[in-house]
Amino acid sequence: MKKRLFGIGGAALLVILVIVGIVIYQSLDDQTEASASAELEAFRAAAGAARDPEPGLPLQGVYTYSVKGNEAISRGVTVKRDFPATATMVVLHDGDGYSTDIKYSEQHLEMVRYVLEDEGTFLTFAKTTVSAGPITSVRDRTWTPRLLRFPAAGASQKSWGGTYKAGALDLQVKASEKPSESVTVGDATVQANVYEFVQDVTGEYSGDRTEVFWVDPKTSLVVRYTIESRLRGPVNIDFFADQTLDSLTPQT
């Protein structure tokens, strides 16, 4: 009788484990849209005094983007999922520049820090956090040397790049300014400067990514952004997005 009860108990436990496994697997592709109201509350708690306006410095506050895109994450299993239709971006000023904290969802965050110099806006630090169920990847990347992201107004330089190190990554970067294009942002039409960055990546991860930024020269805001990224490493991540700013005026 004891053996029979143990057999029944073991079978029940196996069924429970299978059900739990199915539930976890089915939840891996869940993405939770970031809450603009929650980000606004966090911004108000974190924001210091806004800096005086200067070239290259966007206004502090909470912005939203309309997004089309998806990602695939692999470590043992492959998770493919679409991004929510809306992403949030928090802009915070600091001593010599500003940071942007973009949430494509609660499961995918991209934080970037910039400093402002006479030559333009330089990328100095980035942090990516991606999670899918029990899979979590957090990568901090300090850029050496700093990467010129957006040249100052009137710059004659139309292409640049070279060899960079970003955390545990080695990058060959080819950057160029393209002809300006108009972008619709809410009820406004912006004549945006366009910058393309093509990167070959080796090191902890290997692969390639191409990023294009449409920047409003009046507000220094990225009004449109696209990325195509394929990276292989401890976690394989494919990342594709096309996002457009909803308004030039942030919530504060």
C-alpha positions as CSV (number, residue, x, y, z in Angstrom):
1,M,0.0,0.0,0.0
2,K,2.8,2.4,0.9
3,K,4.5,1.7,-2.4
4,R,1.2,2.3,-4.3
5,L,0.7,5.6,-2.4
6,F,4.2,6.6,-3.2
7,G,3.7,5.8,-6.8
8,I,0.6,7.9,-6.9
9,G,2.3,10.8,-5.1
10,G,5.3,10.6,-7.5
11,A,3.1,10.7,-10.5
12,A,1.1,13.6,-9.1
13,L,4.4,15.5,-8.5
14,L,5.5,14.8,-12.0
15,V,2.3,16.2,-13.4
16,I,2.7,19.3,-11.3
17,L,6.2,19.8,-12.4
18,V,5.2,19.4,-16.1
19,I,2.3,21.9,-15.6
20,V,4.7,24.4,-13.9
21,G,7.2,24.0,-16.7
22,I,4.5,24.6,-19.4
23,V,3.3,27.7,-17.5
24,I,6.9,29.1,-17.2
25,Y,7.7,28.3,-20.9
26,Q,4.4,29.9,-22.1
27,S,5.2,33.0,-20.0
28,L,8.7,33.6,-21.5
29,D,7.3,35.6,-24.4
30,D,5.3,37.9,-22.1
31,Q,6.2,41.6,-22.3
32,T,4.7,44.2,-20.0
33,E,4.3,47.7,-21.4
34,A,6.1,50.3,-19.4
35,S,3.8,52.7,-17.5
36,A,4.2,56.3,-18.4
37,S,2.6,57.4,-15.1
38,A,5.0,55.2,-13.1
39,E,8.0,56.5,-15.1
40,L,6.8,60.1,-14.4
41,E,6.6,59.3,-10.7
42,A,10.1,57.9,-10.8
43,F,11.4,60.8,-12.8
44,R,10.0,63.3,-10.2
45,A,11.8,61.4,-7.4
46,A,15.1,61.3,-9.2
47,A,15.3,64.6,-11.1
48,G,17.5,67.4,-10.0
49,A,17.4,70.9,-11.2
50,A,17.2,71.2,-15.0
51,R,20.3,72.6,-16.6
52,D,20.2,75.8,-18.6
53,P,19.5,75.2,-22.3
54,E,22.5,74.6,-24.4
55,P,23.2,73.0,-27.8
56,G,22.8,69.2,-27.6
57,L,20.8,69.1,-24.4
58,P,17.2,67.9,-24.6
59,L,14.6,68.9,-22.0
60,Q,14.3,66.8,-18.9
61,G,11.2,64.7,-18.6
62,V,9.3,61.6,-19.7
63,Y,8.7,61.0,-23.4
64,T,7.0,58.2,-25.2
65,Y,7.7,56.5,-28.5
66,S,5.5,54.5,-30.8
67,V,7.4,51.3,-31.5
68,K,7.3,48.5,-34.1
69,G,9.8,45.7,-33.4
70,N,10.7,42.3,-31.9
71,E,13.4,40.4,-30.3
72,A,14.6,36.8,-30.1
73,I,16.5,35.5,-27.0
74,S,18.2,32.2,-26.8
75,R,19.8,30.2,-24.0
76,G,18.8,26.6,-24.2
77,V,15.3,27.7,-25.4
78,T,14.5,30.4,-27.9
79,V,12.0,33.1,-27.0
80,K,10.6,35.3,-29.8
81,R,8.4,38.2,-28.8
82,D,7.0,41.5,-30.2
83,F,7.6,44.8,-28.3
84,P,4.6,46.6,-26.9
85,A,3.4,49.5,-29.1
86,T,4.6,52.2,-26.7
87,A,8.0,52.7,-25.0
88,T,9.0,55.3,-22.5
89,M,12.1,57.4,-22.3
90,V,13.3,59.3,-19.2
91,V,15.8,62.1,-19.8
92,L,17.8,63.3,-16.8
93,H,20.3,66.1,-16.8
94,D,23.6,65.7,-14.9
95,G,26.8,67.6,-14.4
96,D,28.2,67.5,-17.9
97,G,25.5,66.0,-20.0
98,Y,22.4,63.8,-19.7
99,S,21.1,60.3,-19.7
100,T,18.3,58.5,-21.4
101,D,16.5,55.5,-19.9
102,I,14.3,53.7,-22.5
103,K,11.9,50.9,-21.5
104,Y,10.8,48.9,-24.5
105,S,9.0,46.9,-21.9
106,E,9.5,46.0,-18.2
107,Q,11.6,43.1,-19.6
108,H,13.9,45.2,-21.9
109,L,15.6,48.3,-20.7
110,E,18.3,50.4,-22.5
111,M,20.1,53.1,-20.5
112,V,22.6,55.5,-22.1
113,R,24.7,58.4,-20.8
114,Y,26.0,61.3,-22.9
115,V,28.4,64.1,-22.3
116,L,28.4,67.4,-24.2
117,E,31.6,68.8,-25.8
118,D,32.4,71.5,-28.3
119,E,32.6,68.8,-31.0
120,G,29.1,67.4,-30.2
121,T,27.4,64.8,-28.0
122,F,29.5,61.8,-27.0
123,L,28.3,58.4,-25.8
124,T,30.2,57.4,-22.6
125,F,28.2,54.6,-21.0
126,A,25.4,52.1,-21.8
127,K,23.5,49.4,-19.9
128,T,21.2,46.8,-21.4
129,T,18.9,44.7,-19.3
130,V,16.9,41.9,-20.9
131,S,14.9,39.2,-19.1
132,A,12.7,36.3,-20.2
133,G,11.4,34.2,-17.4
134,P,14.5,32.8,-15.6
135,I,16.8,34.2,-18.3
136,T,18.3,37.6,-17.4
137,S,21.1,39.4,-19.1
138,V,22.6,42.6,-17.7
139,R,25.5,44.3,-19.5
140,D,27.2,47.5,-18.5
141,R,29.4,49.1,-21.1
142,T,31.8,52.0,-20.6
143,W,33.0,53.3,-24.0
144,T,36.7,53.8,-24.6
145,P,37.3,56.2,-26.2
146,R,34.0,58.0,-26.1
147,L,32.0,57.7,-29.2
148,L,30.8,60.8,-31.0
149,R,27.1,60.2,-31.4
150,F,25.8,63.5,-32.7
151,P,28.2,66.1,-34.2
152,A,27.8,69.8,-33.2
153,A,25.8,72.1,-35.5
154,G,27.9,73.2,-38.4
155,A,30.4,70.4,-38.1
156,S,32.1,69.6,-41.4
157,Q,32.9,66.0,-40.5
158,K,30.5,63.7,-42.3
159,S,32.0,60.4,-41.4
160,W,34.0,59.1,-38.5
161,G,34.6,55.9,-36.5
162,G,37.4,53.5,-35.6
163,T,38.2,50.9,-32.9
164,Y,36.3,51.2,-29.6
165,K,35.9,49.1,-26.5
166,A,32.6,49.0,-24.7
167,G,32.7,46.9,-21.6
168,A,33.7,43.3,-22.7
169,L,33.0,44.2,-26.3
170,D,35.4,45.2,-29.0
171,L,33.8,47.2,-31.8
172,Q,34.7,48.5,-35.3
173,V,32.4,51.5,-35.9
174,K,31.7,53.2,-39.1
175,A,29.6,56.3,-38.6
176,S,28.2,58.8,-41.2
177,E,25.9,61.7,-41.5
178,K,23.1,61.1,-44.2
179,P,20.9,63.7,-45.9
180,S,18.4,65.2,-43.6
181,E,14.8,63.9,-43.6
182,S,11.4,65.1,-42.4
183,V,9.8,63.1,-39.5
184,T,6.3,63.6,-38.2
185,V,6.2,63.9,-34.4
186,G,2.6,64.2,-33.2
187,D,1.2,67.3,-35.0
188,A,4.7,68.6,-35.8
189,T,7.0,68.0,-38.8
190,V,10.7,68.0,-37.9
191,Q,13.5,68.3,-40.4
192,A,15.9,65.9,-38.8
193,N,19.6,65.3,-39.1
194,V,20.3,61.6,-39.8
195,Y,23.3,59.6,-38.4
196,E,24.0,55.9,-39.2
197,F,26.3,53.7,-37.1
198,V,27.4,50.3,-38.5
199,Q,29.2,48.2,-35.9
200,D,31.1,44.9,-36.1
201,V,31.2,43.3,-32.6
202,T,33.6,40.8,-31.1
203,G,34.6,39.9,-27.5
204,E,32.1,38.5,-25.0
205,Y,29.5,38.8,-27.8
206,S,30.1,38.7,-31.5
207,G,27.9,39.9,-34.3
208,D,26.8,43.1,-35.9
209,R,24.4,46.0,-35.4
210,T,23.2,49.0,-37.4
211,E,21.6,52.0,-35.7
212,V,20.1,55.0,-37.4
213,F,19.2,58.2,-35.4
214,W,17.0,61.0,-36.7
215,V,17.8,64.0,-34.5
216,D,15.8,67.3,-34.3
217,P,18.5,70.0,-34.2
218,K,16.2,72.4,-32.4
219,T,15.4,70.2,-29.4
220,S,18.3,67.7,-29.6
221,L,15.8,64.9,-29.4
222,V,16.0,61.6,-31.2
223,V,12.7,61.8,-33.0
224,R,13.1,58.5,-34.8
225,Y,15.5,55.5,-34.2
226,T,16.0,52.2,-35.9
227,I,18.2,49.3,-34.9
228,E,19.0,45.9,-36.4
229,S,21.2,43.9,-34.0
230,R,22.4,40.2,-34.0
231,L,24.6,39.2,-31.2
232,R,25.8,35.7,-30.2
233,G,27.3,35.1,-26.7
234,P,26.3,33.9,-23.2
235,V,22.7,34.8,-24.3
236,N,22.0,35.1,-28.0
237,I,19.9,38.3,-28.7
238,D,18.4,39.5,-32.0
239,F,16.9,43.0,-31.6
240,F,14.9,44.9,-34.3
241,A,13.0,48.1,-33.6
242,D,11.7,51.2,-35.4
243,Q,10.4,53.9,-33.0
244,T,9.1,57.4,-33.5
245,L,8.7,60.1,-30.8
246,D,5.1,60.9,-29.9
247,S,5.7,64.5,-28.8
248,L,8.5,67.1,-28.6
249,T,7.2,68.2,-25.2
250,P,8.0,65.9,-22.2
251,Q,5.9,65.2,-19.2
252,T,7.4,66.7,-16.0
